[in-house]
Amino acid sequence: MESRMSTPLSHSDSSEKSDDYSEKMSSESDHSKMSPMDSPRDLEAQAFLGDANQTEAGSTVPQQVAHEHRTSFSTKLAFLVVYFFLNLTLTVSNKAILGSVRFPWLLTTLHASATSIGCFALMGMGYLEVKRLNTRETVVYGRTYSKETYISMIPLILGVALATAGDYYATLIGFLLTALGVVLAAIKTVATNRLITGKFSPMEVLLLMSPLAAMQCAVYAFANGEVAAVRIAIADGAFSSPMLGYGLAANACIAFALNIVSFQTNKVAGALTISVCGNVKQALTIMLGIVLFHVHVGLVNGFGMIVTLGGAAYYSKVELDTKRNKSQPKK
């Protein structure tokens, strides 16, 4: 390494170095005064600013628009249609399989394992590459919606409650666990949306999360005694039918496809839209149950399904109006 003393600087060189050093220090000082919202890395956080930023000259800088509002309606609709189809298909398939062999944790382990194997296969073929996060990158929360969007949630929630009326029975512990599950599911949906609209692609999130989900479900299956029970079922010939094996293989493939489409739909449609779709799926599942499994529902349940679908239609209108307003330039 060259010594500083070996090449003495002239006055002009020293002056130029001093000016460069001063400019560098000034630039670093200005950068240190930047708020987290001003950092180029925090584009996702900037997407949630309520008003456009104002410059010193008084001009307006257009605000960053959330990813779902930058996606075309046709693309969003296509993903939602495929998501609904795969979701309902998997729900019906799950019901058929669990009617024969009641091992829900092992079935979920199969879903997560199939997703994990599929993602690793895609990575091995070069279709998927995982990025690395550093310690300064996080998930951003703080998304807000219009008052009309919040109002549109009321008929959705009320409709699902009416559609499932009569099926409510639980202990206090069961109720608390269910409430915790609802909160965790909401956090999971929002966190997934933040990840896949930021640095990670939907496939990367699947690759990282599916092995962990498979191991977690396997632990629960052991804890609940399903692993021991399935050994007894195999010995008794419960899995001897080849149709059951074909059904499990098809079920796993559908789960893998659904996970891919679900994560991508979350990205293009948004976390709230995915949650709304989940509520609508409950009503459609009951309708399919009536047709395929001869499920009997009352007048209140039927009215609840209508309210749910009406709430979903109202939410769709609000979202379209919001996107139209955001696409129009501000005067």
Summary of the structure (lengths in Angstrom):
residues: 331
radius of gyration: 26.6
end to end distance: 59.2
largest distance: 94.3
contacts: 876
relative contact order: 0.15
helix: 72%
strand: 1%
